[in-house]
Structure formats: structure tokens, C-alpha cells
């Protein structure tokens, strides 16, 4: 405290000078319209720039919360989409009609761990059984499919990535309607291989590849990627088709977990049919 007082005492002339300067400037501004206008314009300019910079900084640090809010909103909208509903009328299944019964619901989640450089890759999400996650639920992003839930704990789940040798997804060419199986070959993390497409089908580079809807995991029409290259091997009745994934899984941070509300019913009827055939 003594040091501070000595500092002010030794420099009191400087402080008095600065104070008088401020008073002089104030008087000039107060009593002259031109100087007053210039001063106000300058202070407004400085203040607006400071506020603009502050808003950019605060906006940047608020992006995480904003992204979470948008992800939750997107999950609600996906659940309310017509594509998430099966259509029933007079006890018959009717497609694209006016009576709907919800088949899929979506839950947003954040990716907290991810790998792409292994032969068998996984993602970890921050949602688990306490939030309604179960094994064999599909996982997608806003731009394409990501994988399938493999293991679940109360608050986390491990997702079998599309970049895994065991991952298969029933896929189809959107325009042509022919379906096959999409598999990753373990080389380029941005490319998968579409198998079982007959070589008499007209396939073009850039054609869209989507989910077929034949599995109980993914709805019909979820984008997977685009045809990158087509090869026809001599004597092989099927194409070798490379598909460029529509999403860069390396950059994925927000995903949606799909709950098929009809899954158990579908599996039960299919198992019953298989058992009936085996008994014959």
C-alpha cells in the first residue's frame, strides 16, 4: 500500500495533467457541435466494433450448445417425417396415403470416440440403455449411414462402423431399384463396395446409392453414397461397383440412433415362417 501511495505522490503532476486534459476535451466536445458530432460518431464506431467482436467470440464458444439444440430438433423432425411412418387404412398397409402409423423414432447422440484406420472400426456415443438405446439399432448422420449399435451400457454405446469387415447393409441404386450388399474393403475409408448388382443393369458414375429398407435396421431411402466407378469382369454376372460414401465419417460429431418400432414384430413373423418351413 505504501508503494502505491509513493507512486501516486511521485507522479501526481502527470495525473493532474491527464485529468485537466480530459476536462478540456470534455468542455470542447460539450460546447462545439462539430466536435461533439465527431466524438459521438467515433465512440459509436468503436463501441459497435467491440460489440461485434464480442458477439463473434461468444457465438463461437456457444456453437457446441447450438449444435446440440439443432441435433435434438433434427431428431424430433426426423421422427415426425412421413418417411418414419407406415401407412394403414382399413387394416391394409397403404403407402403414401393419408393415414399413418409411426414406424421409426430418432434419438440424437454425440460421438465421443471414433476410429477409421483399423480393419475393424468402432464409434462410441454418449447415449446408452438409460436413454433407450439397444443393440442392433441403426446409426446415421445428417448426410448418410454411420453404423449399427453393437454394445450398450447405461450411459454409452459402441457402434459397429461402416468401416468394419462385419458391417453389411442392404443397399440399392436409387434410380434403377436394383439392390445388393454394401461392404467396406478395408482400404480407403471414404469408399465401399456394392455387390450383387447384375451387369445387364445400366449403372452410371454419380448414381445415388441408398438403403433398400429390406432390413429391420435402416428405413428405406437413407443415402449411403454415390457410384464412383463400375467394373465388369469377364465371366462375372455382377458388377464390381465402388461407392463414395456421402458422409466423411472422420468428421462426424452428431448422429441419430434409429429405433424401428416394428422390428420385433417383423422378426417374430420371419422366424415363425422359417420354423414352419423347417418343420415341413
Protein Blocks (a to p, Z undefined) as FASTA:
>chain_A
ZZmmmmmmmmmmmmmmmmmmmmmmmmmmmmpmklmmmmmmmmmmmmmmmmmmmmmmmmmm
mmmmmmmmmmmmmmmmmmmpmklpccdeehiacehiabdcdfbdcdddddfbdcfkbfbd
cdddfbdfknopaehiacddfkbcfbdcfbdcfkbccdddfkbfkbccddddfknopacd
dddehlamkbccdehiafkbccdehiacddehlamkbcghiafbdcfbdcddehiabdcd
ddddfbdfklpmbdcddddfklmmmmmmmmmmmmmmmmZZ
